[in-house]
Amino acid sequence: MTEVRETLPDLTAMAAYGARIAAKLKAGDVVALEGGLGAGKTTLTRAILASLGHAGEVPSPTFTIIETYSAPPLRLAVAHADFYRLEDPSELAEIGLDDYREGAVLLAEWPDHAGGFGHELGCLSITLLPLGESGEGGRIAIARAGADWVGRMP
């Protein structure tokens, strides 16, 4: 598995990183976003969605679990999921995750709560870590890619 580290010192760098990811996405991909509370998972998701053509608000799906975005107007359909509240990966069947994923990109926050996606060839796992104690120095993004991402790493 390929691993690339990148320092994201500010929101502008985070937005540019999200744009590079969005440019490489194709239907069926998963972007699994890992990191603690406040690490920047939703901020990166917003940057990806904006780069795919979304102009509106991007609410965190902490309570709804999944928010969907259609293509068009986006370049690709997207299912944005926040699995933080899942108690067991078996709950995915009740949610109908497979239906949301069909023909879409999955942007998954807290993927470990859903059993993880790292085994999928089209998974780009990104761990966001704060620089400094408060994170005011930005973030480090550690990207690990499945086989389908070879040659597409952002």
Backbone as CSV, one residue per row, in Angstrom:
resi,resn,N_x,N_y,N_z,CA_x,CA_y,CA_z,C_x,C_y,C_z
1,MET,0.852,-1.183,0.000,0.000,0.000,0.000,0.892,1.239,0.000
2,THR,0.641,2.163,-0.912,1.395,3.396,-1.037,0.985,4.359,0.070
3,GLU,1.978,5.081,0.642,1.684,6.077,1.670,2.365,7.384,1.311
4,VAL,1.615,8.487,1.400,2.145,9.816,1.118,1.736,10.728,2.260
5,ARG,2.709,11.507,2.771,2.435,12.476,3.839,2.511,13.879,3.266
6,GLU,1.606,14.732,3.719,1.610,16.114,3.272,1.237,17.025,4.431
7,THR,1.956,18.121,4.558,1.646,19.119,5.577,0.645,20.105,4.995
8,LEU,-0.407,20.342,5.751,-1.469,21.275,5.352,-1.495,22.385,6.414
9,PRO,-0.734,23.469,6.194,-0.575,24.470,7.240,-1.796,25.327,7.529
10,ASP,-2.755,25.397,6.580,-3.908,26.280,6.774,-5.096,25.795,5.933
11,LEU,-6.202,26.541,6.021,-7.413,26.158,5.289,-7.224,26.222,3.776
12,THR,-6.382,27.132,3.310,-6.116,27.218,1.872,-5.439,25.949,1.386
13,ALA,-4.484,25.451,2.157,-3.796,24.205,1.797,-4.760,23.024,1.858
14,MET,-5.648,23.021,2.849,-6.650,21.949,2.968,-7.574,21.969,1.752
15,ALA,-7.986,23.165,1.322,-8.865,23.282,0.158,-8.153,22.794,-1.104
16,ALA,-6.895,23.127,-1.250,-6.130,22.686,-2.423,-5.955,21.173,-2.413
17,TYR,-5.731,20.604,-1.241,-5.590,19.149,-1.107,-6.906,18.466,-1.490
18,GLY,-8.016,19.015,-0.992,-9.333,18.479,-1.350,-9.584,18.553,-2.843
19,ALA,-9.146,19.632,-3.482,-9.322,19.786,-4.934,-8.516,18.742,-5.692
20,ARG,-7.308,18.446,-5.217,-6.490,17.417,-5.876,-7.119,16.034,-5.742
21,ILE,-7.705,15.753,-4.585,-8.398,14.480,-4.394,-9.607,14.412,-5.329
22,ALA,-10.413,15.484,-5.337,-11.623,15.514,-6.163,-11.302,15.290,-7.632
23,ALA,-10.197,15.839,-8.089,-9.817,15.714,-9.503,-9.522,14.271,-9.892
24,LYS,-9.157,13.436,-8.927,-8.777,12.047,-9.201,-9.891,11.046,-8.933
25,LEU,-10.988,11.492,-8.333,-12.060,10.572,-7.947,-12.806,9.996,-9.135
26,LYS,-13.254,8.752,-8.967,-14.142,8.113,-9.934,-15.210,7.341,-9.156
27,ALA,-16.320,7.058,-9.803,-17.416,6.340,-9.157,-16.904,5.034,-8.567
28,GLY,-17.360,4.726,-7.370,-16.951,3.508,-6.678,-15.823,3.718,-5.684
29,ASP,-15.146,4.863,-5.771,-14.055,5.149,-4.828,-14.599,5.408,-3.430
30,VAL,-13.735,5.152,-2.451,-14.000,5.496,-1.064,-12.857,6.380,-0.584
31,VAL,-13.196,7.487,0.050,-12.201,8.289,0.744,-12.545,8.139,2.217
32,ALA,-11.716,7.372,2.920,-11.930,7.076,4.335,-11.133,8.079,5.158
33,LEU,-11.832,8.938,5.898,-11.204,10.020,6.645,-11.119,9.675,8.122
34,GLU,-9.881,9.635,8.603,-9.633,9.258,9.990,-8.963,10.407,10.727
35,GLY,-9.138,10.428,12.031,-8.552,11.454,12.886,-9.506,11.725,14.027
36,GLY,-8.995,12.327,15.072,-9.808,12.607,16.246,-10.840,13.696,15.993
37,LEU,-11.606,14.004,17.032,-12.582,15.086,16.954,-11.853,16.380,16.626
38,GLY,-12.362,17.115,15.656,-11.753,18.386,15.277,-10.512,18.266,14.411
39,ALA,-10.233,17.087,13.887,-9.020,16.881,13.086,-9.120,17.514,11.705
40,GLY,-10.324,17.769,11.214,-10.485,18.380,9.904,-11.148,17.486,8.871
41,LYS,-11.758,16.388,9.329,-12.394,15.452,8.389,-13.520,16.120,7.605
42,THR,-14.397,16.832,8.288,-15.506,17.489,7.608,-15.003,18.660,6.763
43,THR,-13.983,19.348,7.222,-13.403,20.444,6.438,-12.851,19.914,5.125
44,LEU,-12.150,18.794,5.161,-11.624,18.200,3.933,-12.769,17.719,3.039
45,THR,-13.792,17.136,3.636,-14.965,16.705,2.868,-15.595,17.883,2.145
46,ARG,-15.739,19.006,2.838,-16.316,20.205,2.214,-15.475,20.671,1.028
47,ALA,-14.160,20.596,1.171,-13.263,21.000,0.079,-13.418,20.075,-1.124
48,ILE,-13.545,18.782,-0.871,-13.736,17.812,-1.963,-15.058,18.080,-2.669
49,LEU,-16.129,18.242,-1.896,-17.446,18.496,-2.489,-17.463,19.801,-3.282
50,ALA,-16.835,20.848,-2.767,-16.784,22.116,-3.492,-16.057,21.938,-4.824
51,SER,-14.999,21.164,-4.819,-14.233,20.943,-6.042,-14.974,20.066,-7.041
52,LEU,-15.929,19.273,-6.561,-16.758,18.463,-7.456,-17.938,19.259,-8.004
53,GLY,-18.113,20.507,-7.508,-19.154,21.370,-8.040,-20.266,21.738,-7.080
54,HIS,-20.143,21.359,-5.798,-21.193,21.690,-4.829,-20.998,23.125,-4.340
55,ALA,-22.051,23.930,-4.431,-21.949,25.336,-4.059,-22.648,25.654,-2.734
56,GLY,-23.412,24.730,-2.193,-24.202,25.014,-1.002,-23.516,24.607,0.296
57,GLU,-24.314,24.590,1.330,-23.846,24.157,2.648,-23.533,22.664,2.629
58,VAL,-22.632,22.257,3.501,-22.312,20.838,3.675,-22.435,20.543,5.166
59,PRO,-23.622,20.129,5.585,-23.791,19.821,7.006,-23.056,18.536,7.368
60,SER,-22.579,18.472,8.588,-21.978,17.232,9.052,-23.090,16.223,9.273
61,PRO,-22.963,15.028,8.704,-24.025,14.033,8.866,-23.915,13.219,10.163
62,THR,-23.454,13.850,11.231,-23.296,13.141,12.493,-24.612,12.508,12.942
63,PHE,-25.724,13.196,12.755,-27.010,12.669,13.217,-27.779,11.953,12.122
64,THR,-27.659,12.410,10.881,-28.362,11.744,9.785,-27.585,10.528,9.287
65,ILE,-26.324,10.453,9.595,-25.354,9.425,9.220,-24.931,9.548,7.759
66,ILE,-25.870,9.745,6.830,-25.504,9.865,5.416,-26.221,11.061,4.791
67,GLU,-25.455,11.865,4.063,-25.985,12.943,3.225,-25.584,12.606,1.795
68,THR,-26.468,12.834,0.854,-26.153,12.521,-0.542,-26.121,13.791,-1.383
69,TYR,-25.314,13.741,-2.433,-25.140,14.843,-3.371,-25.190,14.243,-4.767
70,SER,-26.027,14.796,-5.623,-26.301,14.210,-6.942,-25.376,14.740,-8.034
71,ALA,-25.244,13.918,-9.056,-24.560,14.321,-10.284,-25.563,14.257,-11.415
72,PRO,-25.703,15.308,-12.214,-25.273,16.662,-11.897,-26.102,17.249,-10.762
73,PRO,-25.731,18.318,-10.166,-24.740,19.277,-10.592,-23.288,18.881,-10.303
74,LEU,-23.048,17.942,-9.397,-21.668,17.536,-9.146,-21.145,16.698,-10.301
75,ARG,-19.827,16.666,-10.437,-19.197,15.832,-11.470,-19.487,14.372,-11.212
76,LEU,-19.554,13.960,-9.958,-19.854,12.588,-9.539,-20.859,12.633,-8.405
77,ALA,-21.701,11.614,-8.317,-22.583,11.488,-7.155,-21.727,11.144,-5.940
78,VAL,-22.126,11.674,-4.780,-21.361,11.467,-3.549,-22.297,11.099,-2.411
79,ALA,-21.881,10.119,-1.629,-22.515,9.815,-0.348,-21.509,10.206,0.723
80,HIS,-21.881,11.169,1.555,-21.019,11.628,2.647,-21.562,11.012,3.930
81,ALA,-20.757,10.165,4.543,-21.201,9.437,5.736,-20.323,9.777,6.939
82,ASP,-20.968,9.876,8.077,-20.264,10.045,9.346,-20.718,8.883,10.231
83,PHE,-19.821,7.918,10.403,-20.166,6.691,11.119,-19.886,6.764,12.618
84,TYR,-19.632,7.949,13.147,-19.271,8.117,14.555,-20.285,7.469,15.502
85,ARG,-21.569,7.601,15.196,-22.610,7.102,16.108,-22.917,5.619,15.964
86,LEU,-22.320,4.946,14.981,-22.580,3.510,14.843,-21.977,2.754,16.015
87,GLU,-22.731,1.828,16.531,-22.224,0.993,17.623,-21.639,-0.304,17.099
88,ASP,-22.071,-0.715,15.892,-21.586,-1.965,15.310,-21.694,-1.875,13.794
89,PRO,-20.693,-2.393,13.065,-20.748,-2.354,11.606,-21.988,-3.027,11.001
90,SER,-22.627,-3.922,11.737,-23.820,-4.592,11.215,-24.955,-3.596,10.964
91,GLU,-24.895,-2.423,11.575,-25.920,-1.397,11.382,-25.917,-0.852,9.954
92,LEU,-24.842,-1.086,9.203,-24.764,-0.594,7.819,-25.861,-1.187,6.941
93,ALA,-26.221,-2.431,7.205,-27.287,-3.069,6.418,-28.615,-2.340,6.641
94,GLU,-28.876,-1.935,7.883,-30.111,-1.215,8.204,-30.146,0.145,7.519
95,ILE,-28.990,0.780,7.429,-28.888,2.097,6.816,-29.038,1.999,5.300
96,GLY,-28.646,0.871,4.730,-28.691,0.689,3.284,-27.497,1.310,2.580
97,LEU,-26.325,1.229,3.204,-25.130,1.870,2.660,-24.838,1.451,1.228
98,ASP,-25.003,0.182,0.905,-24.712,-0.282,-0.453,-25.548,0.454,-1.495
99,ASP,-26.791,0.761,-1.175,-27.650,1.496,-2.111,-27.118,2.911,-2.347
100,TYR,-26.657,3.567,-1.285,-26.117,4.914,-1.411,-24.819,4.923,-2.223
101,ARG,-24.045,3.856,-2.121,-22.737,3.785,-2.783,-22.819,3.481,-4.272
102,GLU,-23.914,2.914,-4.731,-24.007,2.489,-6.126,-23.810,3.673,-7.071
103,GLY,-22.748,3.616,-7.867,-22.443,4.657,-8.837,-21.941,5.953,-8.239
104,ALA,-21.580,5.924,-6.968,-21.180,7.147,-6.267,-19.817,6.987,-5.613
105,VAL,-19.290,8.092,-5.164,-18.104,8.128,-4.321,-18.592,8.144,-2.881
106,LEU,-17.917,7.427,-2.009,-18.235,7.455,-0.583,-17.144,8.238,0.145
107,LEU,-17.540,9.323,0.810,-16.651,10.070,1.687,-17.039,9.662,3.103
108,ALA,-16.182,8.893,3.758,-16.538,8.243,5.016,-15.716,8.781,6.180
109,GLU,-16.393,9.462,7.104,-15.748,9.886,8.340,-15.941,8.784,9.382
110,TRP,-14.940,8.576,10.216,-14.948,7.532,11.235,-15.171,6.147,10.596
111,PRO,-14.397,5.792,9.584,-14.611,4.524,8.879,-14.428,3.288,9.763
112,ASP,-13.627,3.408,10.810,-13.420,2.264,11.710,-14.716,1.850,12.396
113,HIS,-15.639,2.793,12.614,-16.922,2.463,13.242,-17.813,1.653,12.304
114,ALA,-17.467,1.660,11.009,-18.232,0.902,10.009,-17.489,-0.362,9.590
115,GLY,-16.435,-0.705,10.299,-15.667,-1.896,9.969,-14.498,-1.621,9.043
116,GLY,-14.357,-0.367,8.574,-13.239,0.026,7.722,-13.464,-0.295,6.259
117,PHE,-12.699,0.377,5.422,-12.794,0.213,3.977,-11.430,-0.030,3.344
118,GLY,-10.384,-0.100,4.152,-9.020,-0.247,3.661,-8.792,-1.473,2.799
119,HIS,-9.634,-2.477,2.937,-9.500,-3.695,2.134,-9.985,-3.497,0.699
120,GLU,-10.709,-2.407,0.437,-11.240,-2.162,-0.904,-10.160,-1.555,-1.786
121,LEU,-10.071,-2.026,-3.028,-9.056,-1.555,-3.960,-9.195,-0.070,-4.258
122,GLY,-10.408,0.444,-4.228,-10.660,1.845,-4.537,-10.683,2.752,-3.330
123,CYS,-10.059,2.323,-2.233,-10.078,3.117,-1.006,-8.822,3.979,-0.881
124,LEU,-9.038,5.250,-0.636,-7.980,6.181,-0.269,-8.228,6.536,1.187
125,SER,-7.370,6.041,2.081,-7.503,6.330,3.511,-6.636,7.530,3.842
126,ILE,-7.230,8.511,4.495,-6.496,9.715,4.882,-6.649,9.919,6.374
127,THR,-5.516,9.934,7.062,-5.493,10.238,8.490,-5.035,11.674,8.648
128,LEU,-5.822,12.466,9.373,-5.481,13.857,9.634,-5.022,13.994,11.075
129,LEU,-3.822,14.542,11.242,-3.247,14.734,12.567,-2.919,16.208,12.758
130,PRO,-3.256,16.775,13.925,-2.953,18.184,14.164,-1.448,18.408,14.338
131,LEU,-0.987,19.555,13.839,0.391,19.981,14.078,0.372,20.862,15.323
132,GLY,1.145,20.529,16.302,1.126,21.274,17.554,0.008,20.780,18.450
133,GLU,0.042,21.221,19.684,-0.932,20.747,20.673,-2.367,21.172,20.342
134,SER,-2.543,22.380,19.833,-3.893,22.882,19.574,-4.325,22.679,18.126
135,GLY,-3.402,22.273,17.270,-3.730,22.120,15.864,-3.680,23.429,15.099
136,GLU,-3.289,24.521,15.781,-3.241,25.826,15.122,-2.146,25.887,14.062
137,GLY,-1.224,24.938,14.089,-0.162,24.895,13.092,-0.562,24.130,11.853
138,GLY,-1.828,23.786,11.745,-2.305,23.052,10.587,-2.427,21.567,10.856
139,ARG,-2.341,20.790,9.805,-2.538,19.336,9.875,-1.476,18.629,9.049
140,ILE,-1.259,17.388,9.382,-0.512,16.481,8.519,-1.534,15.495,7.982
141,ALA,-1.549,15.315,6.678,-2.421,14.324,6.044,-1.551,13.142,5.647
142,ILE,-1.936,11.970,6.115,-1.238,10.739,5.755,-2.204,9.934,4.897
143,ALA,-1.880,9.827,3.618,-2.756,9.138,2.664,-2.189,7.760,2.352
144,ARG,-3.061,6.743,2.451,-2.713,5.368,2.088,-3.702,4.929,1.020
145,ALA,-3.165,4.356,-0.049,-4.027,4.073,-1.192,-4.120,2.601,-1.506
146,GLY,-5.335,2.183,-1.897,-5.550,0.846,-2.421,-5.013,0.759,-3.844
147,ALA,-5.002,-0.424,-4.389,-4.414,-0.676,-5.711,-5.007,0.196,-6.809
148,ASP,-6.296,0.498,-6.744,-6.925,1.313,-7.782,-6.458,2.766,-7.768
149,TRP,-5.752,3.166,-6.713,-5.266,4.538,-6.606,-3.832,4.688,-7.113
150,VAL,-3.191,3.599,-7.498,-1.827,3.700,-8.015,-1.852,4.613,-9.240
151,GLY,-1.018,5.617,-9.225,-0.978,6.593,-10.307,-1.975,7.720,-10.166
152,ARG,-2.845,7.663,-9.132,-3.848,8.706,-8.919,-3.659,9.438,-7.604
153,MET,-2.635,9.088,-6.849,-2.478,9.690,-5.516,-2.485,11.208,-5.617
154,PRO,-3.222,11.865,-4.721,-3.268,13.344,-4.745,-1.935,13.939,-4.304
